[in-house]
């Protein structure tokens, strides 16, 4: 059997209401040199029944069920990578869906260019079952006061990380991304301690050794991107952002340290005066062991900002 150009990994957990739409938006792509790997992380809804409907489809190579929930979407990514064969890998999250020309247009945009570690497109935002008119390029262009995301671009990974991805999380959704499989494997892009923003870590690891390509067309439909964080989730988000900035600080050359720390503080806002639980104490203690100087900088900045907010 010939090696496909694209391996599509669909990791699912309790997304039964969206699953058929997601899978059909993959199987009906106009670009058909693909293999599809369906993964289920021990769902408790009717996902299994829905997945079985596609087992016999000629493009579906694997349907794999976990006997226990792994607790991490990125463990499912890791499993999907080991099962895949394609030159490019697409982690098509199970609650999103795609334009039927997503792969055709992305593969054509990549063409025969060398050195691209990941390519991504714009995304349209879906709220529940309602397709909105919001696209990420407008949000990012406004935030950065630019028209950068209105046209195709290629950028060095290092510049993309430092100027946009690290401070701004500008690759908004993994479903909009194609990874070069060789580069993806080369950099070991998984930190399984990261349950919330492990995708950002993967993007950074890949781009630390490669270039990025962006396509401005909204070929991906991203469902419910702005869910509010519970306090418990927020503290983990703070923790994981800290770990990612720490990794960059230790492993990559930073050309503008002022900008780096400005982005760090924007992404690690947390009040040390409220919300203390055993979990928060444990995570702060872990960060103290990881990088005491960086944690002290974070605490100092957050304390000053808290004081200024109180007197304003």
Secondary structure, 3 states (H helix, E strand, C coil): CCCCCEEEEEEECCCHHHHHHHHHHHHCCCCCCEEEEEEECCCCCCHHHHHHCCCCCCCEEEEEECCCCCCCHHHHHHHHHHHCCCCEEEECCCCCEECCCHHHHHHHHHCCCCCEEEEEEEEEEEECCEEEEEEHHHHHHHHHCCCHHHCCEEEEHHHHHHHHHHHHCCCCCHHHEEEEHHHHHHCCCCCCCCCCCHHHHHHHHHHCCCEEEEEEEEEEEEECCCCCCCHHHHHHHHHHHHHHHHHHHHHCCCCCHHHHHHHHHHHCCCCCCCCCCHHHHHHHHHHHHHCHHHHHHHHHHHHHHHHHHHHC
